Each structure stands twice: as structure tokens, then as C-alpha cells.
């Protein structure tokens, strides 16, 4: 059987408990077996139930006993807690009383402290006043016996005493009468101490002495000494501007640790650098060349002004006060004002002489003496007549193919002007910038456009031979090509360097008008020269045709033995035309190529048309004429101009009238290419036929 301890300690499971009880009972382990004894098992269960009841009663009594004991102990603990609460209340009451007593004592202590301070402050003041009176009496007696005045190590205390005595009404007068040099001597000693500390690099001592001197009149001398000494050894290299920038950066880091007003000290240093070091350096660099070498003077002025403004930009990073921009601008102006006032006059004078020298050197290299193109009176009348009539007025000159245009000269002139524009932008006052830039532009127009390009055009026009000249050298297209290239360079400089300087000023319209006028003036001469050159080309072609074309070419003696495909005159004319077309393409650009080629093609067509009208044609001669025109037409294709090709197509169709059978004349004339032509033109070609006068041909054509 299970003991009471087993029932209490093990987890109680009813099924397991009964199984275990049955197993322990003899005859109760195998249900239905031979050894199974249900009566005994029942008896065992009844006995065990009784034992459990007894155990339950015993345990119940023990529980009741424990509950009573627990209630008793709870009452005792509650009583004890009540007693502790009463003790805590008594302790808290005592603490409150102690806190009130401490507050009362603290109040008394603070009041006593205030009373002591109220008594001590007047006492200290009285002691200080007594000391000052003692020192004041020593000054009145004229004998400084106190250790503070005789010991050099107590210079700070002595300075403080003298400063306080100096603030007393009439104190300075007494000090001056009794010890006239003491204030000054002490001030000098402080400055000397500051100087020594600066040389030793003792920043803390410098700050201490500067703080003492702040109340002395000699404080400004202290600043001056600092500025002077910090520049010693700072300008040893060749670049004074870089040295100045490095010095200011170093001082800017240091000055705040020494002086109470660092921005004022730094501004004074910068002012000293500009007014002494930079001004003398600028004067030395500029005065050397001011009267003897304008080019070097202008270069130096531009370089120095640029480097000075760059230095100013670096200094703008520092704290120099409220309006540092105005401060630095005034310093720069003070250095350069005497040089900038007449800058543009020097610039214009140099640019004029330099440009004239560049041109003269070029013409001298060509052994050329410039002709005077004159203006006014008869010359103007000749120019107007020449423009209207296209006739050469005056003798034609032989320039031997020289264009008198030089890209090297142009580049030199543009380079000089570019540098002038850059200097003008940097050195001109903003209000004078557009006006000054216009003056420089006027110089460029005068020397580049008038003295060089226009002169070359005039010379080229004079060099164009008359239209009836033989084997003439037609080089005016070279002039056109070079002038065009040069003017592109001129226009680029106008846009890149002049426009930014005048774009927002009234001078813009004036510059644009001046540019327009010079372009129109040159275009008139270019058009005139091209027109006369085309006339000369046609004249040359006339000479070729007159010399090479024979009457027998189109009316051969033996109609059956003609071997050539086209005439010798046609070959030479086409060869000449192809060369001129190539030259025109190389000399022109843009739409000008098509414009000039169209004009040349129209004149070429007119020449061949009129040339063919001078001959009479046999049947075989008409075939040769068609072959010639076909070759001319092939040459016209090189023009790549639709109108020119159309004209030669029509001319080729007209030449068919020279060989077509009489019965087919009307049919050919009503064809697509000839239907719109005037009947007189058709008739003029039919009349060139050898057999025109036959009644049959006249009847068919009519």
C-alpha cells in the first residue's frame, strides 16, 4: 500500500493509483486469470478507503492547526507594522523640524555674508584708494620709492596704477608736472616688451601686453610695431603679390589671439601693404617704361592691375570690417588712379602706331609704295561713275598677281586689337568701357578694313584688265577669297571680344552701323570686281573662239570625210570654263558660289548663242555644231545650276533645227523644249542653214 508520504509527494493520478493498488494486492493483478480473487481485491479496496479517510481527517486537522497559527502570526505582524508606522511618523516630524532649523540657519548665514560683503567692498575700495593716494603722493613729492615703480618685472601693475591715476580729474596734469616722462616711459617700456615678445614668438605675452596698452594712448603705436615687425622677411621672393597674400593669411590666423580688435589690425596691415609696398612696386615697374616703351607699359599696367585685383579677391575672405569691398577698392584706386586716368589715350596711341608699323612692314616686304586713293571732288565723281557704268576710270595697273592681302598681317592686327580689348575691359572705368571699346574698334576698322582690305580691293579693281585684253591674269577672285576669309576673322573678333563690352550700352547700335557700312562698302567693290572679272573671262573666251573657230568648221568642203567629234575651239573654251568654275568655287563660299556661277553660266550661254549665230551650217556642219553644244552642255553640268543647264538644253534643241529634215521642222519646233520660245528665235536658227533659201525649206517653215 502507498504511504501518506507517497500520496503527498508524488503527482496524484487516480487511474495509476488504482492500478498500482490492484497490482500490489495478491489475486488482483490478472483480470480473468486463475490467480484473480475479486473478493480479496474488494476487501483490499474497502480497507484502503478507510485508511484514506483516516488520513484525510488527520491532514484536515493539521490544516486547521496551520490556519490558526497563520492567523495568529498575521495579527502579530499587523500590530508590528502599526508600531513601525507610528515610529516613522515621529521620525518624519523630527526631520521637518530639523529642515526648518537648517533653513533658518542658512538664512542667517546669507544675511551675515551680505553684511560682511557690504562691509568688505568699501573696505577694499578704501584700501585701493589709500594705495592710489600713496602713489599719488609719491608723484607729488617727485620721488618714486614703491617697489612697483622701481621693479621692471612689475611693469603691468605700474601701468595699471598710472592708468587709474590718469583717469582722476586733473590727474594727468599732476603726473605731467611731477613726473613728466613717467607715463611716456612706461608706455615705451610696454611697447618694447611687446616688440620683444613678438620677436620671441610669445603669443600669450603679446596678448597680455596688448591688453594693458589698450587703455594707453600708445596703443596705436603697439599696432604699428606689430605691423612693421610681421613684414620683416615676408617679401624675399620676386612675387610681391604672392608674398603679400601669404603674409595676410598668416597674420589673419594670429591676430585674433593677440588683439581685442583683430579686424582693425588686419585692415591696417593690408592698408600699409598697399600704400607702401605695392604702390612703390607698381610705380617702379611702370615709370620705367611710361615714356619710352608704350607696349611694355601697357602690358605691365594690365598685369599689375590684374594681380592686384586678384590679391584683393583673396583678401575678401578675411574679416576687415563691414564694407571691405569699398575699403579694398579705394586702396586699389589710390595705387592706379594716376595711370588709369589717361590709359585709353596711351592704348589708342600705341594701337595706332603699332598697326601702322605692321602694315608698313608688310608693304615694304613687297617693295610696294601705297598709292593714294584720295577722297572728295573728282575722285568721288569717278567712283560714282565707275559704280554705275562699270568702266575703268584711270590707268590700269599691273600688280603681277599680288593681292596685297596677308593673313599674317591680319592675325597680327587682330591680336593687337584683342589684347587692347582685354586691357580695356580690365582697366576702363565701367562708365567709360563702351566708349573706350568703340575707339579701339574704330582703330581696327581704320587699319584692317580701310587701310588693308579696302586698299587691296581698290588695287585689285585697278588691276583688272579690260574685257578685250588677251591672256589677262584674272587674279581678282584671289582677292575676293582672301578678303572673305579675313572678314570672317574680323567678324569673329567683333562678336567674341567687342560685343561683351558694348552689348548693354548705346554704343552697340553705333558699332553695328559702322560694321554694316564697312561691309556694304566692301560688297559694292567686290560685286564690281567680280562683274568685271566675269566680263574679262567672257572676253578671253571670245578671243579663243575668234582664234580657233573657223568658218569651214561648220561648212566643211568634204561633207563625207569629217572625222572630228567637236571643234578645237570648243575644246579650248570648255577647258578654260572648267578652270574658271573651279576657281570660283575655291574663291567663294555659301550662296555666293551659286550666285556667281549662275551669272557666269548665263554669260557663257549668251556668248555661245551669239557665237553660233555668226555662221552658216551645212548638214554635216550642223551635226558638228550639235556636238560642240553637247560638249558645252556637259561643261555646263559642272556649274550645278539648274538654270544654266536648262539654257544649254534649249540651245542644244535649237541646234537640231540646223540638221532636221525640212518636212520635220514644224514638228521639232512644237516639241517640249522649243514650244515656248519666240518664233523669231526659231527662225533665226533656221536661217543659218545653207539650204534656207530654197523655196521648199522656206515653205515648210512658214
Order of alpha helices (4+ residues) and beta strands (2+ residues): alpha-alpha-alpha-alpha-alpha-alpha-alpha-alpha-alpha-alpha-alpha-alpha-alpha-alpha-alpha-alpha-alpha-alpha-alpha-alpha-alpha-alpha-alpha-alpha-alpha-alpha-alpha-alpha-alpha
